[in-house]
Amino acid sequence: MSQLRRAKTWEISESENESDSEIRQTVSKDDEQTTQAKISPVIAQAKDVQAGCSTVVPVPLPDSETQDVKVKDTLSLPSTSVPGTPSPRKRRRRTKEEIDADEQNAEAKRKAREKIRKERAQEKENKRQEQQARKEAAERLKSYRPENCLKFLTVCIDTALLQDERCDILLETLYAMEWKSIIEKHHLTHTITWKRELPQGEDKPSPVLEEQILMVLTLNEFLDMVVSIKHIQEKDIGEVAVDSLFRQLSEYLNSNGEKVVTLVVIGPNPSSWTLWSGQHGDQTLRSQMGVEYIDIEEALVFLQLYKNTSVIFLEGWQHLIDHVCAVTKALSKRPFKQMTEKDYLPFCLEGSWASGVRVEKDGTGLGQVWSRQIQQLNRVSPAVAAGITSAFPSPQLLLQAYRDLDSDDKRKRLMADLEVKSGDKERRVGPNISSRVYRFFTSPNPHLVLD
């Protein structure tokens, strides 16, 4: 056997006519034929299974050949068991109650979705309205600023003042400052009034007449008014002329009590009338039906007390023009100050601020507000305020303690003996601070001076 093997090897190695490629082709062809011969029984078995055969007889292969047959682990036998398809069950018909219940559920879901949609739309509309309201409020506040408010003010001048040629200077000044002015007939003669146009969005009717009124008089007209007041004080009303300026002023104030009239007299101040009368002759004032300096002083007091009318004396029309401009600017600042200076306590603010105390909705911070309110009084330190607020945690408790006492002396000395701790030192509140706090909380006079 060994000789035969050597001869076979020798023959292969000595083959000069065949190349390496031809040898590989020959070997690959032999392998394909061998593989085809081994796979053909398997393919025939698969075809039999597909044709409906229930049993398959495997073709045994020799052991030596089983090891050589490998179809690259990609071929596999199909499953011999064919599962049966279950027959569909008959669908059960729904009852009318179930159909109604499903329709009700669908309707409820539709209504819930519709409700949610409406709520979202309403919330969006409310948000839009709030934004619009804030925008309008900001625009309205902007229009109330002094520089913008001057555009809505109109200076109204009575036609009787045009009789004086110096009134043209007033009109030229208003025109130069680009302020609105109008000439019209007034119920009270010789007057200058102001009219304001309100911005859009206000509930009040526009325009609004300001309560400030300037009544411009010459010196002789004012002296005639002094004479009328003197007759009234002497209860000689019949001597007062029907067309006198004082009677017109009285009737106007009786029907318009909210108006504030200021008499502007173009002439020297009464304090300098002695010198002025000496320069222009001693009979200047005495010639006005016996008017004396004391009569003028009594007339000024009478106008102030009974008519709430003040009198100012200006040397000439230029001073009158300056005064009209000053009043106009003051009126332009008035609405903005009224909007910004609301009736809130300066020590209790809505937002956080270095000098204020924030009060939450649950009442947190009211104790600090009460302590800060006590500190508004002069010479009341934070330690003294802390001692008072610790004894009386709220203003209501302090007022109740005042009501429980039977005399003013006891009420004034209620907090005099309270202890105050300032560092390591201890002292009392004292009768002075106790009395001032009592007057502050119980006095009906808003203009009372505590110190």
Salt bridges, closest charged atoms under 4 A:
GLU98 OE2 - ARG92 NH2 3.92
ASP102 OD2 - ARG94 NH1 2.50
GLU107 OE2 - ARG110 NH2 2.33
GLU114 OE2 - ARG117 NH2 2.34
GLU125 OE2 - ARG128 NH2 2.57
ASP164 OD2 - ARG166 NH2 2.86
GLU184 OE2 - HIS186 NE2 3.39
GLU202 OE2 - ARG140 NE 3.38
GLU210 OE2 - ARG196 NH2 2.54
GLU210 OE1 - ARG334 NH1 3.81
GLU211 OE2 - ARG334 NH1 2.36
GLU221 OE2 - HIS190 NE2 3.63
ASP295 OD2 - LYS230 NZ 3.32
GLU360 OE2 - ARG358 NE 3.16
ASP406 OD1 - LYS410 NZ 3.36
ASP408 OD1 - ARG411 NH1 2.78
ASP417 OD1 - ARG428 NH1 2.61
ASP451 OD1 - ARG379 NH2 3.65
ASP451 OD1 - ARG436 NH1 3.47
